[in-house]
């Protein structure tokens, strides 16, 4: 049986909790994805801005060189003037270590250096573009540097190049200013896969590291992006310190460097996780509230149903005074009221039934008494009259005296039966030979059987069986059962009383081939004043059952209408022999 | 512990660096330039300041286990005399008076004597690697030291020091960034920002006892004129040199005296940047701007050549700025880069018109005397032709009281202002960098190197590194 509480929990879970949980999961997932996407997009924007700053940084320095070129375009400039211009620019723009003016053949026409030009000057004939940006390289101190060059047209009727050596240490300062959150930094990977700049203060050593075989997750990321432009620009990886990082990349267009903005995922997603936690807590509280409210409401609802159930059971147990008190103004309250009305009505009906039963029983008892006593009393009366008429005939008087005595015995027995119903039957227990007792009863009832035109037969066990019992009380039980069988069996029928002994039980079985007892009446035949006959008080089987049970046995009945009835009596078996035999 | 030293300072400083580790001087010079006891625990002038009595510590032993005695010190000092490097030109005798007392007798008072004793390396004759310092040398190549278990102050907590040298300062700091060394002796100005940002490294900037002057050869017909030298001093914006060339890691200089010197007078006049006044002064001196007659030079008042140290990028940038600033007042300076050894040769031969090199000031008067006095410059031999400061320098050498010294120093400052022998440009701020694996006792602006024996490994940093 599924309890209503379970159904109720299921109802709340299905109707309230499940949708809330589903809503929570969907919300948290959407929030996480949305916030993470927002963080990634934000970092991608930063990376893009860094790439733009790099381009701006290079462009600005190219502008410096173009400014130099513009100043040097005057054809009448003297050597000292050229050098002054170059030196002024080096002083004003400290990111340039030196700036030199090259002729078309690569000869140094002027330099900012106070001595000879020191940088690795490119051969102008090999410069592929204007402006020219050399690939990043490491200088003698393993620090990144690059060379920029712009064409200087019509320098003394020939063209030349302004070449500047750009210290990328200055670019570091630009990158150092890039900060994402508290622990997010930008880094730049050059064309050859080397780290050019890293905003993380503790990672600058990797820039200066001349060892080309040091491959970090960032460098791998950059290399893959460089090889395949379709490579996703967002990646999570562990850096060389084992910290999980969110890295996003952008490609700088000039020069072709890769910008990576990386931030510890813990920090990058901190806000998202905080939102998740807040939403989870809110949904959890909502769930808890729903469950608590559902529980409280359900309990108040179910409690009334439980009260109704309890009172119903109590009523079923015969406690007709039980009533249910249900508060509220709903259908359950109406149900409770209806139940109480029904209980009131039931009590009234019960009283009516009892009254009717009492009246019927009184009627039956009265009829039984009339039946059982009228004939003896009639005989006694007739005998008394005849004694008066024929008082001088001693023989007649004796005959009528015996008649009166016999009828008085009958009257007494009826009265004893009535009395035995109301109190325990006094029994005297002795070891009894069951076969003998049964045999006596069959012998005593043989005349009745013959009168009824049927056969009465005893089938006794071959071995003597004994029990503790009252010979007279047992004889009455057997006679009663035999008499009932004779009365229920048509002439020509058979009534058998059989005995049988097992190791510890004694069984006495009485069966007939009579009309049988209907099943609906079978269970009541041992009750007081219940009879299948038209006459009699109906006390015979009740008293028999009472005697059997007082002797420690029990009696059962099986019957089939039209085929016959079988009574089976069982007693505890005893090994003690009857007193008469012991004495004998 | 690994120590990195770049070439920029290696030639000059490597020997001094080793001496700081393995040798303690008889006396030390404190931050304000006063003489402080070291191996000599007490100094006392006797005989009208003609005898200096040194009382030695009793618990000092050399690395070889021999005790430091007055006889050992006398042998060291006499060896200096024999090597023509007497602690004083007025030395009469050096005597031991008991096991712990040394008497240095002079023919006349010499206030520079105690300071010069600071430069005396106390080592047993014939044992250049045996000293009394906190560390002892166990290998010259590579240079390696181990802790001196018997160091009289306390055994250093650093067990071993290995010194690595690099071609450039930048190479040294790159090694520091790579974590190959624990201590960077000199952090270049270009790198200082990045090294300071490194959380695994602590940097310790300090004011070095070095300044950069542009020293004039007063035999130059124009530079010998005091009004010209004053004009050149007024034409220089020293602060812009600090800002543009030194990344702010320096302070303007107004003279050769250690700015923290206890006797220095803050009331003395100094040159302020005033190019207009410089032009007026040069015009008044009869040095107008003369237009250029050919394409080889600029219109100018006059021209001179200035040598500068070519091996350190800082000096080229300073030279560029000075050149530009003097150009603004019409003075054409040809800045000529010269390698350090060649530069020193030319300085000694007075083969220059002007030069620009880092110049030591010391923290007392001795270095100033040696550099700027025309005579009695043991080992220096510079010929600037500048004699104006000689009388007051001589006077300062005679006095030993604080009051007399203060008055003399004020007079020296006045002379150097009125008749400047150079343009004193900037004082150098250097920086040391030490791995955070070490706890370093430190006072602001002071050099941590002298405390190296007190450095300790930082247990937390070591655990974190492990």
Interface residues (C-beta under 8 A of the other chain):
Chain A: X78 X79 X80 X81 X84 X87 X88 X90 X91 X94 X97 X112 X113 X114 X115 X140 X141 X142 X143 X167 X169 X172 X173 X176 X201 X202 X204 X205 X207 X208 X209
Chain B: X167 X168 X170 X171 X174 X177 X178 X179 X190 X191 X193 X194 X197 X198 X199 X200 X244 X292 X295 X296 X297 X298 X308 X310 X313 X316 X317 X319 X320 X321 X323 X324 X327 X335 X336 X337
